[in-house]
Structures are given as structure tokens and as C-alpha cells.
């Protein structure tokens, strides 16, 4: 539940939750996201941006977080996407060796790092959505502990809002962008540039950089460390289109039945 910032004790975080929502697309995940907002302690503000481009939504949330930071009503921004299933409470060990459960936001905040992400996985190959500083996806991550990373997705990330303030001051532009990267020259088998019938070099397909990758590269430029708490494991919900290909895949596992149907 939302709390007045002036009722939160000194030294405790003031969480603002920023969510990107496409509402009915993933109703179960959307419910998990809203439950996070209800159960998270020390929440002073909640902003849910609906149905817009990713980088535009993130910029709106970032700008509102900066305003809250300057008012003194928020110290940290918890980014949440509504295609995620969150573990609202995470088991953690005390100094005496015993275990207790703390809220996800408090678990990430306890590391006292500027940016800490939870772990979640890609829909296509179930690999972690975590890259090293060379922008190479990690094949796997530990099941526990805090690790350094170069790039993460923003489905569940806790960020000190001062990071946004400092980045805005340095770059003087939108914090999240999706720039278009021109395609690279296409080479033939001998390593020479291919040209078309008019002698114009052939280029590969252009592509856009994701807004999360763009932001994380700026973190690297500023020397701001990015961490992942491997204790906090989230689910990533994606829709599947069930079509003829899906159907034939089931037939492949039942050759005798497929033969009889033919």
C-alpha cells in the first residue's frame, strides 16, 4: 500500500514502482505485477504506463521518478513489466545463519548497489536475459549470489534514482532510446564487398538497439556497476500461437496415430 514519504524512517528506502502494462495480454502476469505493488513496503508512488512504445514508456517513468526524487518522496525506482511472474518474498540468510523471507524490493535494496536486477529468461531459448560487458548473452547464471553484468532486461530492476539524475545531467537527452543501426557491408566468399548491378555496395539489414541495451551501455560509459541478484528468480510469460506447425509437432511424437489419420 502507498505510504506518505514523511512517515518512512530515516535511512529506509522510499520505493517508487514504475510499470509497463499491456493489460489483458498477460492477465496472470499482470496480476502478479499488481500484487507486487500491494505487498511492497515503503512504496510512496506508483506509475503504470499503458500501451505505448517501450522507450517512450520508460522515459515517462524515468522523468516522473526524477521529479519524485527531487521532491524527496522517492529514493529508488522499481521497474516491473507485466509479462513477468514475481516471487514477492525471497528467502535470505541472516548473519547468524538462520533464514527469513523478505520482500523482493528489500532484497534487491539490501545490496546497497546503484542498479540490481532479478533473473529472468528469454522466451525463445530460455537463456538468461543477461549479457556481459561485451554484449554477449550468458549461457547460464548461478542459482544464488550477486554477480556483475553488462546488460540486463528491465522486467524487474531496482535502481537508485540518483543514477537517472546523473545520467540526465551528463547526456542532456532522453535516457531510453532505440536508435537505428545501419546494416554492415555484405561480403562475398573471398571477403570482398558485394555490390549490386549499379555498383552500389550491398548492406545487411538495419536493426534497432533495444532501449534496455542502450541504457546499460550508458551505465558502462559512466562507470556505474550493474549487478544481478541470482536469488531472485522471476518467470517470463510469453504467448504461443498454436497453428499447423504446432499441430504437426505433436504428430511427430505420435507416428503411428499420424499414419492412421493419413
C-alpha positions in Angstrom: 0.0 0.0 0.0 1.1 3.6 -0.6 2.7 5.4 2.3 3.4 9.1 2.9 7.1 9.7 2.4 7.4 11.6 5.7 6.2 8.5 7.6 9.2 6.4 6.4 12.0 6.2 9.0 15.4 7.9 8.1 17.7 5.6 6.3 14.9 3.4 4.8 14.3 3.4 1.1 11.3 5.1 -0.5 10.2 3.0 -3.4 8.5 4.3 -6.5 7.2 1.5 -8.7 7.2 2.1 -12.4 5.4 -0.4 -14.6 4.8 -1.0 -18.3 1.5 -2.6 -18.9 -0.3 -4.1 -21.9 -3.2 -5.1 -19.6 -5.2 -8.1 -20.9 -2.3 -9.6 -22.9 -0.9 -11.5 -19.9 -3.6 -11.4 -17.2 -1.9 -13.8 -14.8 1.4 -11.9 -15.1 -0.4 -8.5 -14.8 -2.0 -9.8 -11.5 1.5 -10.7 -10.2 2.8 -7.3 -11.0 -0.1 -5.5 -9.3 0.4 -7.8 -6.2 4.0 -6.6 -6.1 2.7 -3.1 -5.8 0.3 -4.0 -3.0 2.8 -6.1 -0.9 5.9 -4.0 -1.4 6.8 -1.9 1.8 7.7 1.7 1.8 6.0 2.4 -1.6 5.4 6.1 -2.0 4.3 6.3 -5.6 3.1 4.0 -8.4 3.1 4.9 -12.1 1.6 2.5 -14.7 2.2 3.4 -18.3 -0.2 1.7 -20.7 0.1 0.6 -24.3 2.9 2.7 -25.8 6.4 2.3 -27.3 8.8 0.8 -24.8 11.4 3.6 -24.8 8.6 6.3 -24.6 7.1 4.5 -21.6 10.4 4.1 -19.8 11.3 7.8 -20.4 8.0 8.8 -18.9 8.6 6.7 -15.8 12.2 7.9 -15.5 11.2 11.5 -15.7 8.5 11.1 -13.1 11.0 9.3 -10.8 13.4 12.2 -11.1 10.6 14.6 -10.1 9.8 12.4 -7.1 13.5 12.2 -6.1 13.8 16.0 -6.2 10.6 16.3 -4.1 12.1 13.9 -1.6 9.3 11.4 -1.9 11.3 8.6 -3.6 14.8 7.3 -3.4 14.6 4.1 -5.6 12.7 3.1 -8.7 11.5 -0.5 -9.0 11.0 -1.3 -12.7 8.4 -4.0 -13.4 7.0 -5.4 -16.6 3.6 -7.1 -16.8 4.8 -10.2 -18.7 6.6 -11.4 -15.5 5.8 -13.6 -12.6 7.4 -12.2 -9.5 8.4 -14.0 -6.3 7.0 -11.4 -3.9 9.1 -12.7 -1.0 12.6 -14.2 -1.3 14.3 -16.3 1.3 17.5 -14.8 2.6 20.0 -15.7 5.3 20.7 -13.7 8.4 24.2 -13.1 9.8 23.6 -15.8 12.4 22.9 -18.4 9.7 19.2 -18.6 10.1 16.8 -17.8 7.2 14.0 -15.4 6.7 11.8 -14.2 3.9 12.0 -10.5 2.8 10.1 -8.7 0.1 11.8 -8.7 -3.3 12.3 -4.9 -3.3 14.0 -5.1 0.1 16.2 -8.0 -1.1 17.5 -6.0 -4.0 17.9 -2.8 -2.0 19.9 -4.6 0.7 22.9 -4.9 -1.6 23.3 -1.1 -1.5 24.2 -1.1 -5.2 23.0 1.6 -7.7 21.3 -0.9 -10.1 20.3 -4.5 -9.2 18.3 -6.8 -11.4 16.5 -10.0 -10.8 16.9 -13.0 -13.1 14.5 -13.9 -15.9 14.8 -15.8 -19.1 14.3 -15.4 -22.9 11.2 -16.9 -24.4 12.9 -18.4 -27.4 15.7 -20.5 -25.8 15.2 -20.0 -22.0 18.6 -18.4 -21.6 19.1 -15.6 -19.0 18.3 -12.1 -20.3 21.8 -11.1 -19.1 24.8 -10.0 -21.1 28.4 -9.5 -20.2 30.1 -6.2 -20.9 30.9 -7.3 -24.5 27.1 -7.7 -25.1 27.3 -11.5 -25.2 24.4 -13.4 -23.6 25.4 -15.6 -20.7 24.6 -19.2 -21.1 23.7 -19.6 -17.5 23.9 -18.0 -14.1 24.3 -19.3 -10.5 21.2 -20.1 -8.5 22.3 -17.8 -5.7 24.6 -14.9 -5.0 25.2 -11.4 -6.5 27.0 -11.2 -9.9 28.2 -8.4 -12.1 26.6 -7.9 -15.6 27.0 -5.7 -18.6 23.4 -5.6 -19.8 20.0 -6.8 -18.4 16.4 -6.5 -19.4 14.2 -4.2 -17.3 11.5 -6.6 -16.4 12.5 -6.5 -12.7 15.2 -3.9 -11.8 15.7 -1.8 -8.7 17.6 1.4 -9.3 18.8 4.3 -7.2 17.1 7.3 -8.8 20.3 9.3 -8.5 21.5 7.2 -11.4 18.8 8.7 -13.6 19.5 12.2 -12.3 23.3 11.9 -13.0 22.7 10.3 -16.5 20.2 13.1 -17.4 22.7 15.7 -16.3 25.5 14.1 -18.4 23.7 13.4 -21.6 21.0 16.1 -21.7 18.6 13.9 -23.7 16.2 11.0 -23.4 17.6 8.3 -21.2 16.0 5.4 -23.1 16.4 5.3 -26.9 16.1 2.8 -29.7 18.5 4.1 -32.4 18.6 2.5 -35.8 21.9 0.9 -36.7 22.7 0.7 -40.4 23.4 -2.8 -41.8 27.0 -3.8 -42.3 28.5 -4.4 -45.8 27.9 -7.9 -47.2 31.0 -9.8 -48.2 31.4 -12.5 -50.8 33.2 -15.8 -50.3 36.6 -14.1 -51.0 36.0 -11.4 -48.4 35.2 -8.6 -50.9 32.3 -6.3 -50.6 29.3 -7.3 -52.7 27.8 -4.7 -55.0 24.5 -4.6 -56.9 24.1 -4.2 -60.6 24.6 -0.5 -60.3 27.8 -0.9 -58.4 26.3 0.2 -55.1 27.6 -1.8 -52.0 25.1 -4.3 -50.6 24.3 -3.8 -47.0 22.8 -6.2 -44.5 19.5 -5.4 -42.7 19.4 -2.4 -40.4 18.3 -3.0 -36.9 17.4 -1.1 -33.8 19.1 -1.3 -30.4 16.8 -2.2 -27.6 16.1 0.6 -25.1 17.5 -1.6 -22.3 20.7 -2.3 -24.1 21.1 1.4 -24.9 20.6 2.4 -21.3 23.0 -0.2 -20.0 25.7 0.8 -22.4 25.4 4.3 -20.9 25.8 2.9 -17.5 29.1 1.4 -18.6 30.2 4.7 -20.1 29.5 6.3 -16.7 31.3 3.6 -14.7 28.1 2.7 -12.9 28.2 -1.0 -11.9 25.2 -3.3 -12.8 24.5 -6.3 -10.6 22.1 -9.3 -10.7 20.8 -11.0 -7.6 20.6 -14.7 -8.6 18.5 -15.5 -5.6 15.6 -13.6 -7.2 14.3 -15.8 -10.0 11.3 -14.5 -12.0 9.1 -16.1 -14.6 8.8 -14.7 -18.1 5.3 -15.2 -19.7 5.0 -15.3 -23.4 2.1 -16.2 -25.7 2.4 -19.0 -28.2 0.4 -19.2 -31.4 -1.0 -22.7 -31.9 -1.0 -23.4 -35.6 -0.5 -26.2 -38.1 3.2 -26.3 -37.3 2.4 -26.8 -33.6 -0.1 -29.5 -34.6 2.4 -31.3 -36.8 5.0 -31.2 -34.0 2.5 -33.3 -31.8 2.1 -35.7 -34.7 5.9 -36.2 -34.9 5.8 -37.7 -31.4 2.9 -40.0 -32.3 3.9 -41.5 -35.7 1.5 -44.4 -35.5 -1.5 -42.2 -34.9 -0.4 -39.9 -37.7 -0.1 -42.7 -40.1 -3.6 -43.9 -39.3 -5.0 -40.4 -39.8 -3.4 -40.2 -43.2 
